[in-house]
Amino acid sequence: MPGTVLLLAASPGGKGCLVDAASVLPVLAAVPPAVLAGTETANVVELADPLEPQAVLTRLRAAAAAPGPLTLFVTGQLQLDRRQRLPHLALARTTPATVRYTAFPWHWFREELRLRAAGSTTVLLDLHADAETWGWLRGRVLDCGPTAAVHGRIAPPRGRRRVAAPTYMRAVATVLRSGGRPEPEQLHQMALARIAGEGETGDAVLSTGPHPYPRQEPLPTSPLPPREPRTASPAGTREGLAGSPSASQENPAGPPAAAPRPVSEGSPVGAPRPAPAGPPVAASGEAPPGDPHVSSSGDPHAAISTAVQSGDHSSADALAARLEEAAVAAHGAGSEQALHWTEVRADLAMLAGDAERSCRTWMAVAASRLAVGQAADAPAVEAAVDRAHHQWGRITDAARARDLGPALADLRGRVPGRREGALDHVRQQLRQLQTHG
């Protein structure tokens, strides 16, 4: 089965640039696609200094939806947004004051990769952090979801007015160009060995494997979307996107993120880091014992992903529904464990093309979060309403959309989200449905 590779290099222009991220792309581009992916054939998508976060989201979503192994090579710099203090991958137009709107939220990686089967996703990172973000990272780890293996390094600031080089990712490319395709962990170790003599000290080393059953937390917010992503390029080819705005503004939908495992500054290269202790069945998302739809690995997310890819949407939803019921029985209807599976079911409805059911489910998630006391600007609340809004816009039956409109308008009034004009958009569309429906 062909693999998929996403090469992403991004950094701001001007004085805010910490690393010459795009300089590594020609080196990576010289590696044959099959070697980059570790498969016989591969689709490769290149993103060089993209301007808009939605451009990155479009390509990431298409790559995550592709069957077969997925490998991400991400080079750039991290910055925190001033409002929510969440890490973002800075893009070409990002400034400290505009991170929330012009950078790519890191939790979008987790959202888009969350339904992929464990062991099918590898992420290689070469990131630089400003002083503020470096301080925030102490005691935290930058993961990409519970099923993705992540290797790489995060470097601290290198001094004023000094633009660093992506030496780790260049080392990765050099190893791959030398012939052969080491396993990701070995590739990571070889790259670290190559840069060890280049003064690369004080970095945080990332080396984590997939952990199927982590504790779950609410995800940060996602912006309002509304178009279809394009698919990855044909097998064995490369597709580039250099600084072009995306045609897609579809927003990601996602359940709570995996709790990170700590990585500390100066930690030993490749040192094993234990995963959190496994919680009870309903808390972890583990399927009921003996469930025939669960894979031999016991990972229900993998089983759901497999069912969706085979077109068996009803079986995928049935499994998620059983897990939702078990979580409600064990922890209550408003618990994160239960809401996780409700959100998965909202995603599954979207993937099955049932926009009305997806919209209703996201609205129910938002209402449940508000009912248990979460703030209207809480990330998970905003995300649920944004996704409900998006799915409402995709309902083709005017009467059904008209019936849901008032409830969505009411919810939008309570949760305006980060994008201006969202409530006005609902009201305008509802007036059109009432006039012409």
N, C-alpha and C positions, 0 to 999 in steps of 0.2 A: 504494500500500500504506500502511495507517495506520502512524503512528509511535507510539512509546511514550515517555512522560516520567515520570521519578521525581523528585519534589521532596522532598528530605530535609533537615530542619533539626533539629539536636540540640545541646543543651548541658546541663551539670549544673545542679542547683539549688544555692542557697546560695552560700557564699563561694568555691567552686571555679569559679564561672561566669566565663568570660572574654569571652563574646560573647552578645548577645541574639539567638540564631540564629533562633528562631521568628518574630521580628518581621518577617522578610522574606517569609514565606509569603503573607500577604494581598496583598502587592504582586505576587508571582509569580502568585498565583491569579487576579488580575485580567487576566492575559494570556490571550487565547484559546488553547485547546489546540493548534490547528494552528500558531500562531505559535511557541509554545514548542518544538514538535517540528520545525518547518520542513517539514511535510507537509500534505496536504490535510485529513486528519483525524488525530486522535490520542487515545490513551488516557492519562490522567494519574492518577498515584497520588501522594498527599500523605502524608508521614510527619512529624508535628509532635511533637517531643520524645518519641520512643518510649522505653519503659522497658527493653526487653529486646533484646539483640543478635540473638536469633533472630527477633524481629519484623521487624527490618530485613532480615535474610537472606532471609526468606520473600518479601518484596516485591521485593527485588533479584533473586532467582532467577527469579521469575515475569516480571519485566521483561526480564531477559537472555534468557529463552527465547522471547520474543515475536518474530515475524518483523518485518522492516522496521527503519527507523532507530530508535536508542535515544538519548535525551538525559537525562543525569543532572545535576541542580542540587543540589549538596551544600554546606551551610552548617553550620559548627560549630567545634569546637576539638579539637586533637590532644593526646594524652597518651601517655606510654610506660608499658608495664607493668613492674613491678619485677623480674620474673623473667627475661624474655627480652629486655627493652629494645626492644620492637617498637612501632611507632606504632598507635594506636587512635583511632577517632572516639568521643569521650566522649558518653555518653547521659545521660538524666535522673537516673539513680541512681548515676552514676559518681563515685567518690572516688579520690584518689591510691592508696589501699591496695587498691581493688577493680577497677582497670582491667582486669585479665586476665579477670574474670568478668562485668563489667557494661558494658563498652564494646565497640564494634564493631571487630574487628581490620581494619586497613587492607588487609591482603593478601587478605581475602575479596572485595574489589572485583576484584582481579586474577583470583582463582579463578573467579568467576562470569562474568566478561566474556571469559575467555581464548579461548573457542571461537567468539566472534562474528567475522564477516567483517571484514577490515580496511576502515576507512572507514565502518562502519555505526554506530559508537558515539562520542558526544561527551560529555565530562564537563566541567562548569563548577564550579569550586571557590572558595569563600570561607572560608578556615580561619584560625583563630588558634591559636597555640602558646604553651604555658607556657615558662618559661625553660629547663627541662631539655630539652624537646622541641626548642626552637629551636636549642640547641647540638647536638643529635643530627642535625638537618637539614643542618648545614653539610657541604657536599660530597656530599649525597645529594639525591635527587629523589623526590617522591611520585607514582609512576605508577599507572596503573590497568590495566596489562596491555599486551602488545605491539601490540594492534590498536586501542586506544582513543586518540583525540585528547583531550588534557587542556589546559584553559586555566583561568587563575585566579590567585589570589595566596594566600600564607601570610603572616600578620602576626605579628610578635613581640609579647610582652607589652606592654600599654599603661600599665602602672603599677599599683601596689597598689590594690585595691578599686575599680578602674575597669572597668566592663563596656562593652566596645566594641560598636559597631554594625556590621552586615554591609554596609558601604558598597559594596563591589565588587558583591555580588549585587543590591543595590538598584539600582545603576547599570545592571546587565544588564537587570533588569526594566523600568527606566525606558526604556531604548533599545527594548526589545521592545514596550512599550506605545505608543511613539510612531508605530508603524506600520511594516510591512515586517519582514523577517526576514533580517538580514545573515548572511553566512557566519560560522561560529564564530570564526575568526581575526579577522575584522573586528569582530564583536561584542565580542570580548575587548579589542581595541585601543580601541574606543569607550568601553567601561566604564572602562578604565584612565585614559583622558583625562578622564572625568568626575570621578574621585576624585583626580586629580593635585593639584588645588588645595585639598584638604581635609586636608592634613597627613599623608597616607598615605605615609610614608617608611620606608625600611629593610625593606620587604616583599620576600619572595622571589617573583618572578614566574614563573608556570608557563605554558609554551606549547610543547607537544610534540605532534607528529603521530604516527600509528601507524607502528610499525617492525616489519615482519612477521618478521624473522629475528634477534632479539637473542640474545646469550649467555644461557644459562639457569642459574638457581641454585635450590637447594631452597627450597620454600615454607615459611613458618611454619605452625604447627600450627592445626588446626581442632577444635572440640569435638565430642563424640559427639552424634548427632542422633536423631530418629526419626519424622517424619511428613511428609505431603505438603504442598508449598506451594500457596497459593491462586493463582488466575490473576489477571491484571490486569483492571481494570474494562472494561466494554463501550466500544466506540469512541465517541469524542467525549464521554466522561463523566469525572468526577473521583471518586477514591476516597480517603477520608481515614483516617488512623490516628493518633490523638493519645493517646500514652501508654498504649496498650493492649498487654498481653502477647500474644505470638504464639501461634497454635495449632500452629505448626510448630516442630520441633526437629531438622529434617533437617540434616545437616552437609554442607558443600560439599566437592566433590572436585576436585582440581586438580593439574596438572603443575607443574614448576618455574616460577618467575616470571621475567619479563624482567628483565635487569640494568638498573638505572636509569641514566639519563644525568644528569650533574651539573647542578644549578642552584645558583647561588650568590647570597648575599644582595646585594641591590642590583644585580642583573644588568640589562642593558638591556631595556626593554620589548619583548617579542616577538622578542628576539634569537634567531637560529637556533642550535640546538645539535646538533652532528653526532651521528648514531647510531654505535654501535660498528661497527668494521669487520666486514664480513660473514664469518662463519666458513665452513669447508667444508660441503659439502652435508649430510652426516650430522650435523654439529654444529649446524647452524642449523635443522634440521628441514625443509629444502627437499626437495621430492619428487624422485625419480629423474627424469632428463631424459626428456621425451617421455611421461610418465605421462598416460594419457587422462583420468584422474579429477581432475586438477588444473586449477584455473581458469586463465584467461588471465593473471591476475596472478601466477601461480606460487606462491601462498600455499596450502600444503596444509591449513592450519587452516580456511581459507575453504572449500576443497573438501569437507573433512570435515563442516563445519557445514551446507553446502548439501545434502549427501547425507542427513544426519540429518533435516533439516527436510522433505525429500521422502519420508522413510520408508525410504530405501535404506540400512539399517543394515549390511548385509553389505558393500557397497562401501566404506562409511566405515571399517569395521574392516579390510578388506583393504588399503586405502591405509595406514592406521596401522601395520599389521603389516609392510608392505614398508619403511616408514620405520624401524621398530624394528629390523628385520634389518640395514638399512644402517648404523644407528648402532652396533649390536653389532659388526659387522664392522670398523668404523672405530675404535671407541673402547673396546670391551669391554662385557660384559654388565652390569657394575656401574656404568657411567658415567652421569653425569647426562643425557647426550644420549640414551642408550638408555632409561633409566628414565622420561624425559619421555614417550616414546611408549608405554611400558607403562602409564603412568598414564592417558594418553589412551584407551587400549584398555579400561581398567577403567571409565572414564567412559562409553565407548560401549556397553559391555555393560549398564551401568545404564540408559542411555537406551533401549536395545532391550528392556528388561524382563527381562534375564537376570541376576537377582540372584546366582545361584550363581557364574556365571562372573566377575561383577564382584567378588564376595567373594574368590574364589580369586586373582584377579589382584592385588587390593590386598594380600592376604596375601603374595604373591610379592614385591611391591614392598618391603614392610616387611622381609621376610627378606633380600632383596638388600642393603638399606641397612644392616641390622645386620651382615651378613656382611662388608661392606667397612669396618667399624669405626665406623659412625655410632652415637652414643649413643642409649640407649632413650628419652631425653627430648628428642632432637633434633626440631625441628618437623616435618620431612618424615616421620620415622618415626612419630611420634604421629598425624599426619594419615592415613597409610596404614592404620594399625591401626584408628583410629576409623571410617574408611570401610568397611573390611572388616567390622567389627562391625555397622555399620548395614545393610549389604547382607545379611549373614547373617540378620538379623531379618526380612528381606523374602522369604526363600526359602519358597515355599509348600509344597514337597514335604518332608514331615517326615523321610523317610528320608535325603534329601540333606542337609538341615540337620543331622540327627543325625551324619552321617558327617563333616561339616566342624567340628562343635562342639569336639571335643577339641583339634584343631590351633589353633583360634581361642583357646580357653581358655589353651593353652600360650603363645601369642603375647601374650595379654592379661596373663599373669603376668609377662612380661618387659617389656611396655610398658603400664603402667596408664593412661597418659594423664592429662589434667587434670581429668576428671570423676570424682568419687568413686563407688565402687560398680560400676564398669564390669566388673571381673572377676567380682564376685558376680552380676551380671546374666547373664553368659554361663553361669556354672555353674548358676544357677537355671533358665534356659531349657533348658539341656542335660538337666538332671534331668527336667524335664517331658516333653521329647521322648523320653527313654529309658523313662519310665514309661507314657506314653500313646501313644507312637508304635508 
